[in-house]
Amino acid sequence: MPDIASDTVDSPQRKRPKPGERREQILQALAGMLEQPGAERITTSALAAKLEVSEAALYRHFASKAQMFEGLIEFIEHSVFTLVNQIIERETVHAVRVRKLVAMVLQFAEKNPGMTRVMAGDALVFENERLQERMNQFFDKLESTLKQSLREAAALDSAAAPTADAQVRASVVTAFMIGRLQRFSRSGFKRLPSEHLDASLALVLS
């Protein structure tokens, strides 16, 4: 997401933001506030103060705070699944592909702590329930992608039940990723998702 521009207050001395720029500023500010370890529930009042605008100015761009969080979720979905598609296209060895997919998701979270709180659900606890449902769908889609690669890998290894095997493994891998994201968020971003990743994946995928 683009950085917040310095001209966050409309005044005669400052240029008005270009169309869409203020919306990006709001989302960037929200993500930045989520990066603060131990941050409480973020209010629109606090977000407006961060941007030095009125709450009414926020609602000119988003109908509700839930829509602001949906904007962050859309960024997560687009960023992660763009990279997922690139990995699938470039990596033909299924076992390696799965490791790269997991590493990519965890590295994305590590580089975007505020987004991690959304992915882990910690930032959504007191928000509209549809937001958590959407993040659940995100992980369901990710799990389905992993299952496909794991099924193909199991078939190549002549597994007796490649589909069932892949379903179990994909579920375990997805739970592993979610657990790493939750630990990262709840440790105040001290326990990195990529900690001992190769060794951990060797155990999970063994």
Backbone as CSV, one residue per row, in Angstrom:
resi,resn,N_x,N_y,N_z,CA_x,CA_y,CA_z,C_x,C_y,C_z
1,MET,0.846,-1.188,0.000,0.000,0.000,0.000,0.880,1.236,0.000
2,PRO,0.492,2.314,-0.702,1.318,3.499,-0.755,1.427,4.161,0.594
3,ASP,2.527,4.865,0.839,2.713,5.574,2.088,1.735,6.718,2.180
4,ILE,1.419,7.103,3.418,0.551,8.240,3.620,1.270,9.496,3.183
5,ALA,0.599,10.301,2.395,1.202,11.563,1.982,1.243,12.509,3.166
6,SER,2.180,13.449,3.136,2.340,14.359,4.264,1.237,15.393,4.344
7,ASP,0.550,15.646,3.219,-0.495,16.673,3.234,-1.837,16.070,3.618
8,THR,-1.953,15.694,4.901,-3.156,15.023,5.379,-4.265,15.977,5.759
9,VAL,-4.012,17.301,5.733,-5.044,18.265,6.082,-5.320,19.135,4.869
10,ASP,-6.580,19.238,4.509,-6.943,20.110,3.401,-6.930,21.556,3.891
11,SER,-6.222,22.408,3.242,-6.166,23.813,3.600,-5.812,24.601,2.358
12,PRO,-5.983,25.934,2.390,-5.644,26.736,1.218,-4.183,26.610,0.827
13,GLN,-3.327,26.308,1.821,-1.897,26.222,1.539,-1.500,24.848,1.010
14,ARG,-2.396,23.875,1.062,-2.048,22.513,0.671,-2.966,22.027,-0.432
15,LYS,-2.424,21.216,-1.280,-3.207,20.665,-2.370,-4.176,19.612,-1.830
16,ARG,-5.335,19.576,-2.436,-6.270,18.516,-2.073,-5.758,17.182,-2.613
17,PRO,-5.999,16.083,-1.872,-5.562,14.773,-2.372,-6.218,14.448,-3.702
18,LYS,-5.515,13.727,-4.530,-6.062,13.271,-5.798,-7.165,12.243,-5.520
19,PRO,-8.054,12.002,-6.495,-9.099,10.987,-6.301,-8.503,9.641,-5.881
20,GLY,-9.016,9.094,-4.795,-8.521,7.812,-4.302,-7.356,7.923,-3.337
21,GLU,-6.690,9.080,-3.333,-5.505,9.221,-2.475,-5.875,9.253,-1.006
22,ARG,-6.951,9.988,-0.670,-7.367,10.052,0.725,-7.780,8.675,1.230
23,ARG,-8.448,7.914,0.381,-8.847,6.551,0.756,-7.627,5.725,1.111
24,GLU,-6.576,5.832,0.299,-5.343,5.093,0.574,-4.679,5.590,1.860
25,GLN,-4.760,6.888,2.106,-4.197,7.453,3.333,-4.897,6.875,4.562
26,ILE,-6.207,6.757,4.467,-6.983,6.228,5.590,-6.596,4.781,5.873
27,LEU,-6.507,3.965,4.821,-6.151,2.558,5.000,-4.725,2.417,5.526
28,GLN,-3.821,3.253,5.024,-2.435,3.190,5.487,-2.341,3.575,6.953
29,ALA,-3.102,4.584,7.350,-3.101,5.006,8.751,-3.678,3.916,9.649
30,LEU,-4.752,3.277,9.208,-5.356,2.184,9.977,-4.367,1.037,10.142
31,ALA,-3.696,0.666,9.060,-2.695,-0.404,9.137,-1.561,-0.017,10.078
32,GLY,-1.153,1.255,10.032,-0.074,1.715,10.911,-0.473,1.652,12.371
33,MET,-1.711,2.003,12.679,-2.177,1.947,14.062,-2.252,0.506,14.556
34,LEU,-2.578,-0.410,13.658,-2.634,-1.828,14.035,-1.246,-2.399,14.313
35,GLU,-0.213,-1.726,13.846,1.158,-2.209,14.057,1.675,-1.922,15.455
36,GLN,0.933,-1.156,16.221,1.379,-0.835,17.578,1.099,-2.026,18.495
37,PRO,2.141,-2.616,19.096,1.929,-3.770,19.977,0.953,-3.433,21.100
38,GLY,0.024,-4.336,21.333,-0.934,-4.133,22.408,-1.996,-3.098,22.106
39,ALA,-2.149,-2.725,20.827,-3.136,-1.712,20.461,-4.537,-2.176,20.833
40,GLU,-5.307,-1.256,21.404,-6.689,-1.574,21.742,-7.553,-1.445,20.479
41,ARG,-8.846,-1.627,20.658,-9.754,-1.468,19.524,-9.613,-0.052,18.962
42,ILE,-9.432,0.050,17.658,-9.224,1.340,17.022,-10.575,1.977,16.723
43,THR,-10.744,3.204,17.160,-11.979,3.936,16.913,-11.798,4.869,15.724
44,THR,-12.913,5.235,15.116,-12.827,6.188,14.003,-12.355,7.547,14.509
45,SER,-12.647,7.841,15.769,-12.192,9.101,16.356,-10.668,9.143,16.412
46,ALA,-10.062,8.029,16.876,-8.601,7.961,16.951,-7.972,7.976,15.559
47,LEU,-8.622,7.301,14.629,-8.109,7.264,13.255,-8.168,8.652,12.624
48,ALA,-9.266,9.367,12.858,-9.392,10.725,12.329,-8.331,11.636,12.937
49,ALA,-8.089,11.478,14.240,-7.069,12.285,14.903,-5.685,11.998,14.329
50,LYS,-5.430,10.726,14.025,-4.147,10.334,13.437,-3.921,11.054,12.110
51,LEU,-4.977,11.187,11.334,-4.887,11.823,10.019,-5.121,13.333,10.068
52,GLU,-5.483,13.821,11.253,-5.769,15.245,11.437,-6.916,15.702,10.536
53,VAL,-7.959,14.883,10.508,-9.177,15.229,9.774,-10.361,14.942,10.693
54,SER,-11.533,15.316,10.266,-12.737,15.017,11.035,-13.219,13.599,10.734
55,GLU,-14.037,13.055,11.642,-14.618,11.733,11.383,-15.504,11.786,10.138
56,ALA,-16.158,12.932,9.932,-17.002,13.081,8.750,-16.182,12.914,7.480
57,ALA,-14.922,13.369,7.522,-14.049,13.234,6.349,-13.774,11.772,6.043
58,LEU,-13.689,10.944,7.087,-13.485,9.507,6.872,-14.695,8.898,6.178
59,TYR,-15.880,9.316,6.625,-17.105,8.709,6.107,-17.475,9.215,4.714
60,ARG,-16.721,10.171,4.214,-16.907,10.547,2.812,-16.282,9.505,1.889
61,HIS,-15.390,8.689,2.448,-14.677,7.689,1.643,-15.066,6.260,1.993
62,PHE,-15.563,6.049,3.207,-15.990,4.723,3.649,-17.316,4.869,4.397
63,ALA,-18.266,4.017,4.086,-19.583,4.091,4.728,-19.528,3.687,6.196
64,SER,-18.527,2.901,6.564,-18.410,2.418,7.938,-16.974,1.998,8.207
65,LYS,-16.676,1.757,9.487,-15.343,1.262,9.823,-15.139,-0.138,9.263
66,ALA,-16.223,-0.914,9.189,-16.121,-2.255,8.608,-15.605,-2.184,7.178
67,GLN,-16.052,-1.183,6.427,-15.567,-1.031,5.053,-14.083,-0.702,5.017
68,MET,-13.595,0.003,6.033,-12.154,0.294,6.103,-11.374,-1.007,6.298
69,PHE,-11.868,-1.853,7.184,-11.209,-3.145,7.391,-11.315,-4.018,6.143
70,GLU,-12.440,-3.916,5.450,-12.572,-4.668,4.200,-11.532,-4.206,3.186
71,GLY,-11.205,-2.923,3.214,-10.160,-2.422,2.337,-8.813,-3.070,2.640
72,LEU,-8.518,-3.271,3.923,-7.277,-3.956,4.303,-7.319,-5.421,3.874
73,ILE,-8.470,-6.060,4.057,-8.594,-7.466,3.673,-8.430,-7.626,2.162
74,GLU,-8.978,-6.691,1.404,-8.814,-6.734,-0.052,-7.341,-6.626,-0.432
75,PHE,-6.608,-5.785,0.277,-5.175,-5.662,0.025,-4.460,-6.979,0.323
76,ILE,-4.810,-7.610,1.444,-4.214,-8.894,1.808,-4.519,-9.939,0.743
77,GLU,-5.782,-10.037,0.360,-6.190,-11.028,-0.640,-5.452,-10.830,-1.953
78,HIS,-5.440,-9.604,-2.429,-4.791,-9.325,-3.720,-3.296,-9.612,-3.648
79,SER,-2.637,-9.151,-2.589,-1.183,-9.326,-2.460,-0.807,-10.798,-2.375
80,VAL,-1.478,-11.528,-1.486,-1.121,-12.926,-1.252,-1.443,-13.800,-2.463
81,PHE,-2.632,-13.657,-3.021,-3.005,-14.563,-4.111,-2.329,-14.208,-5.444
82,THR,-1.885,-12.980,-5.586,-1.036,-12.660,-6.743,0.267,-13.439,-6.643
83,LEU,0.845,-13.484,-5.435,2.089,-14.235,-5.221,1.840,-15.739,-5.289
84,VAL,0.690,-16.188,-4.800,0.337,-17.613,-4.894,0.341,-18.052,-6.355
85,ASN,-0.305,-17.270,-7.199,-0.382,-17.618,-8.618,0.996,-17.632,-9.272
86,GLN,1.860,-16.726,-8.863,3.220,-16.685,-9.411,4.003,-17.939,-9.008
87,ILE,3.861,-18.348,-7.750,4.571,-19.540,-7.272,4.065,-20.783,-8.000
88,ILE,2.751,-20.905,-8.149,2.170,-22.059,-8.837,2.658,-22.124,-10.281
89,GLU,2.749,-20.978,-10.909,3.171,-20.922,-12.312,4.639,-21.289,-12.486
90,ARG,5.453,-20.878,-11.527,6.903,-21.029,-11.688,7.457,-22.320,-11.092
91,GLU,6.818,-22.838,-10.029,7.362,-24.005,-9.321,6.570,-25.254,-9.683
92,THR,7.200,-26.163,-10.388,6.522,-27.385,-10.836,6.672,-28.553,-9.869
93,VAL,7.627,-28.478,-8.960,7.810,-29.536,-7.963,6.836,-29.261,-6.816
94,HIS,5.847,-30.115,-6.666,4.738,-29.829,-5.754,5.175,-29.664,-4.301
95,ALA,6.072,-30.490,-3.821,6.512,-30.387,-2.427,7.218,-29.059,-2.176
96,VAL,8.037,-28.656,-3.130,8.742,-27.373,-3.018,7.742,-26.228,-3.099
97,ARG,6.749,-26.382,-3.964,5.718,-25.341,-4.122,5.010,-25.079,-2.802
98,VAL,4.645,-26.154,-2.102,3.938,-26.002,-0.828,4.798,-25.245,0.177
99,ARG,6.075,-25.600,0.267,6.976,-24.897,1.188,7.086,-23.415,0.840
100,LYS,7.152,-23.128,-0.449,7.262,-21.728,-0.881,5.977,-20.956,-0.593
101,LEU,4.842,-21.617,-0.747,3.569,-20.963,-0.456,3.468,-20.603,1.026
102,VAL,3.818,-21.542,1.871,3.767,-21.290,3.314,4.746,-20.182,3.698
103,ALA,5.960,-20.271,3.189,6.982,-19.267,3.502,6.530,-17.884,3.045
104,MET,5.916,-17.806,1.877,5.467,-16.521,1.347,4.426,-15.881,2.253
105,VAL,3.435,-16.667,2.691,2.379,-16.128,3.554,2.967,-15.613,4.863
106,LEU,3.859,-16.393,5.455,4.448,-15.994,6.734,5.384,-14.799,6.582
107,GLN,6.096,-14.723,5.476,6.968,-13.576,5.231,6.152,-12.313,4.965
108,PHE,5.019,-12.478,4.270,4.126,-11.337,4.053,3.666,-10.786,5.400
109,ALA,3.271,-11.677,6.292,2.816,-11.258,7.614,3.931,-10.575,8.391
110,GLU,5.123,-11.133,8.296,6.264,-10.580,9.024,6.582,-9.158,8.576
111,LYS,6.408,-8.898,7.294,6.686,-7.563,6.749,5.529,-6.592,6.970
112,ASN,4.357,-7.120,7.305,3.155,-6.295,7.475,2.464,-6.619,8.798
113,PRO,3.066,-6.216,9.921,2.515,-6.582,11.225,1.055,-6.177,11.415
114,GLY,0.695,-4.985,10.933,-0.684,-4.551,11.076,-1.649,-5.475,10.368
115,MET,-1.259,-5.928,9.179,-2.087,-6.868,8.422,-2.178,-8.217,9.139
116,THR,-1.119,-8.566,9.849,-1.123,-9.836,10.596,-2.236,-9.853,11.630
117,ARG,-2.454,-8.731,12.288,-3.522,-8.673,13.293,-4.893,-8.879,12.657
118,VAL,-5.030,-8.475,11.393,-6.284,-8.719,10.672,-6.358,-10.188,10.275
119,MET,-5.274,-10.726,9.727,-5.255,-12.123,9.289,-5.490,-13.072,10.455
120,ALA,-4.876,-12.770,11.599,-5.017,-13.629,12.776,-6.377,-13.462,13.453
121,GLY,-7.102,-12.409,13.090,-8.420,-12.164,13.663,-8.416,-11.315,14.911
122,ASP,-7.237,-11.005,15.455,-7.171,-10.243,16.700,-7.771,-8.847,16.551
123,ALA,-7.585,-8.225,15.385,-8.106,-6.873,15.164,-9.589,-6.872,14.834
124,LEU,-10.167,-8.060,14.640,-11.558,-8.151,14.194,-12.518,-8.592,15.291
125,VAL,-12.002,-8.802,16.495,-12.804,-9.383,17.577,-14.074,-8.585,17.850
126,PHE,-13.961,-7.263,17.887,-15.116,-6.430,18.229,-15.721,-5.743,17.000
127,GLU,-15.329,-6.214,15.828,-15.826,-5.602,14.595,-16.960,-6.453,13.998
128,ASN,-17.452,-6.027,12.849,-18.552,-6.740,12.184,-18.134,-8.186,11.896
129,GLU,-19.030,-9.129,12.200,-18.686,-10.543,12.065,-18.388,-10.951,10.622
130,ARG,-18.886,-10.176,9.653,-18.615,-10.527,8.252,-17.129,-10.400,7.917
131,LEU,-16.409,-9.595,8.684,-14.980,-9.431,8.435,-14.231,-10.722,8.768
132,GLN,-14.572,-11.337,9.908,-13.933,-12.602,10.259,-14.330,-13.693,9.286
133,GLU,-15.578,-13.652,8.837,-16.036,-14.639,7.854,-15.215,-14.516,6.565
134,ARG,-14.900,-13.287,6.185,-14.121,-13.091,4.961,-12.703,-13.593,5.133
135,MET,-12.118,-13.385,6.325,-10.772,-13.918,6.559,-10.807,-15.433,6.603
136,ASN,-11.886,-16.012,7.116,-12.029,-17.469,7.102,-12.045,-17.987,5.669
137,GLN,-12.736,-17.262,4.800,-12.786,-17.649,3.391,-11.408,-17.546,2.742
138,PHE,-10.641,-16.556,3.158,-9.268,-16.395,2.666,-8.450,-17.646,2.974
139,PHE,-8.530,-18.119,4.215,-7.751,-19.292,4.603,-8.319,-20.574,4.001
140,ASP,-9.632,-20.612,3.799,-10.227,-21.767,3.116,-9.691,-21.873,1.688
141,LYS,-9.597,-20.740,1.020,-9.084,-20.727,-0.354,-7.608,-21.121,-0.372
142,LEU,-6.868,-20.634,0.604,-5.457,-20.982,0.695,-5.286,-22.474,0.971
143,GLU,-6.124,-22.997,1.861,-6.065,-24.427,2.175,-6.400,-25.265,0.946
144,SER,-7.375,-24.827,0.164,-7.739,-25.545,-1.055,-6.583,-25.563,-2.050
145,THR,-5.865,-24.459,-2.138,-4.700,-24.384,-3.031,-3.614,-25.347,-2.573
146,LEU,-3.378,-25.379,-1.272,-2.384,-26.304,-0.725,-2.807,-27.751,-0.955
147,LYS,-4.087,-28.028,-0.764,-4.591,-29.398,-0.922,-4.354,-29.913,-2.339
148,GLN,-4.563,-29.029,-3.326,-4.359,-29.439,-4.708,-2.914,-29.832,-4.965
149,SER,-1.978,-29.022,-4.493,-0.561,-29.334,-4.686,-0.162,-30.583,-3.913
150,LEU,-0.671,-30.725,-2.695,-0.345,-31.890,-1.881,-0.950,-33.164,-2.465
151,ARG,-2.132,-33.062,-3.059,-2.747,-34.230,-3.693,-1.909,-34.692,-4.882
152,GLU,-1.462,-33.745,-5.677,-0.639,-34.091,-6.836,0.696,-34.688,-6.394
153,ALA,1.257,-34.168,-5.307,2.509,-34.711,-4.782,2.294,-36.128,-4.267
154,ALA,1.172,-36.365,-3.558,0.873,-37.691,-3.024,0.641,-38.689,-4.148
155,ALA,0.000,-38.239,-5.211,-0.259,-39.120,-6.360,1.052,-39.536,-7.016
156,LEU,1.981,-38.597,-7.117,3.279,-38.907,-7.711,4.060,-39.885,-6.851
157,ASP,3.807,-39.839,-5.526,4.472,-40.766,-4.601,3.704,-42.074,-4.474
158,SER,2.688,-42.244,-5.313,1.864,-43.469,-5.312,1.202,-43.736,-3.966
159,ALA,0.718,-42.670,-3.340,0.008,-42.822,-2.072,-1.284,-43.599,-2.290
160,ALA,-1.678,-44.388,-1.286,-2.879,-45.210,-1.416,-4.138,-44.358,-1.515
161,ALA,-4.158,-43.254,-0.788,-5.336,-42.369,-0.798,-4.856,-40.924,-0.898
162,PRO,-4.414,-40.512,-2.068,-3.823,-39.184,-2.226,-4.758,-38.033,-1.844
163,THR,-6.043,-38.152,-2.144,-6.976,-37.060,-1.833,-7.172,-36.904,-0.337
164,ALA,-7.387,-38.009,0.361,-7.566,-37.962,1.816,-6.290,-37.496,2.502
165,ASP,-5.157,-37.992,2.032,-3.870,-37.606,2.595,-3.647,-36.106,2.425
166,ALA,-3.950,-35.608,1.234,-3.752,-34.188,0.944,-4.666,-33.312,1.794
167,GLN,-5.891,-33.771,2.013,-6.848,-33.000,2.810,-6.355,-32.834,4.240
168,VAL,-5.851,-33.916,4.813,-5.340,-33.865,6.185,-4.116,-32.967,6.270
169,ARG,-3.200,-33.143,5.329,-1.964,-32.353,5.359,-2.243,-30.860,5.147
170,ALA,-3.136,-30.550,4.211,-3.462,-29.148,3.952,-4.092,-28.501,5.182
171,SER,-4.929,-29.250,5.881,-5.550,-28.742,7.102,-4.498,-28.461,8.174
172,VAL,-3.546,-29.383,8.321,-2.487,-29.211,9.323,-1.593,-28.023,8.974
173,VAL,-1.233,-27.899,7.707,-0.366,-26.800,7.267,-1.061,-25.458,7.472
174,THR,-2.341,-25.401,7.144,-3.093,-24.154,7.323,-3.188,-23.783,8.796
175,ALA,-3.447,-24.771,9.647,-3.496,-24.529,11.090,-2.141,-24.044,11.602
176,PHE,-1.069,-24.604,11.052,0.282,-24.176,11.415,0.484,-22.705,11.068
177,MET,0.074,-22.297,9.862,0.238,-20.905,9.449,-0.561,-19.968,10.350
178,ILE,-1.832,-20.315,10.597,-2.673,-19.469,11.438,-2.078,-19.354,12.842
179,GLY,-1.576,-20.462,13.356,-0.949,-20.444,14.673,0.263,-19.529,14.724
180,ARG,1.074,-19.556,13.672,2.244,-18.678,13.622,1.826,-17.200,13.572
181,LEU,0.765,-16.914,12.818,0.280,-15.531,12.730,-0.254,-15.059,14.078
182,GLN,-1.010,-15.916,14.762,-1.553,-15.548,16.066,-0.436,-15.340,17.088
183,ARG,0.572,-16.194,17.062,1.687,-16.039,17.996,2.437,-14.738,17.746
184,PHE,2.643,-14.407,16.472,3.327,-13.169,16.100,2.557,-11.963,16.620
185,SER,1.245,-11.962,16.395,0.409,-10.852,16.834,0.374,-10.735,18.352
186,ARG,0.164,-11.857,19.028,-0.048,-11.827,20.478,1.241,-11.710,21.274
187,SER,2.377,-11.860,20.600,3.664,-11.651,21.275,4.133,-10.206,21.122
188,GLY,3.267,-9.366,20.569,3.677,-7.993,20.315,4.662,-7.915,19.171
189,PHE,4.554,-8.862,18.241,5.400,-8.950,17.040,6.850,-9.317,17.368
190,LYS,7.044,-10.019,18.480,8.396,-10.437,18.861,8.731,-11.834,18.342
191,ARG,7.741,-12.744,18.332,7.974,-14.107,17.853,7.689,-14.151,16.357
192,LEU,8.728,-14.145,15.554,8.571,-14.032,14.110,7.935,-15.281,13.503
193,PRO,7.050,-15.117,12.535,6.407,-16.269,11.889,7.404,-17.202,11.211
194,SER,8.512,-16.652,10.744,9.498,-17.461,10.008,10.506,-18.164,10.917
195,GLU,10.319,-18.069,12.227,11.246,-18.678,13.168,11.332,-20.198,12.962
196,HIS,12.551,-20.692,12.743,12.793,-22.131,12.535,11.841,-22.711,11.482
197,LEU,11.601,-21.968,10.437,10.577,-22.362,9.469,10.901,-23.652,8.742
198,ASP,12.117,-23.796,8.248,12.483,-25.004,7.495,12.336,-26.258,8.352
199,ALA,12.829,-26.182,9.578,12.735,-27.339,10.486,11.286,-27.649,10.835
200,SER,10.495,-26.592,11.035,9.084,-26.778,11.382,8.318,-27.418,10.241
201,LEU,8.569,-26.938,9.013,7.880,-27.499,7.852,8.295,-28.939,7.599
202,ALA,9.543,-29.248,7.899,10.005,-30.627,7.734,9.205,-31.564,8.616
203,LEU,8.858,-31.098,9.832,8.065,-31.918,10.747,6.595,-31.965,10.306
204,VAL,6.053,-30.798,9.932,4.639,-30.729,9.553,4.364,-31.539,8.284
205,LEU,5.293,-31.507,7.358,5.082,-32.166,6.067,5.718,-33.548,5.978
206,SER,6.274,-34.023,7.058,6.956,-35.330,7.015,5.946,-36.472,6.824
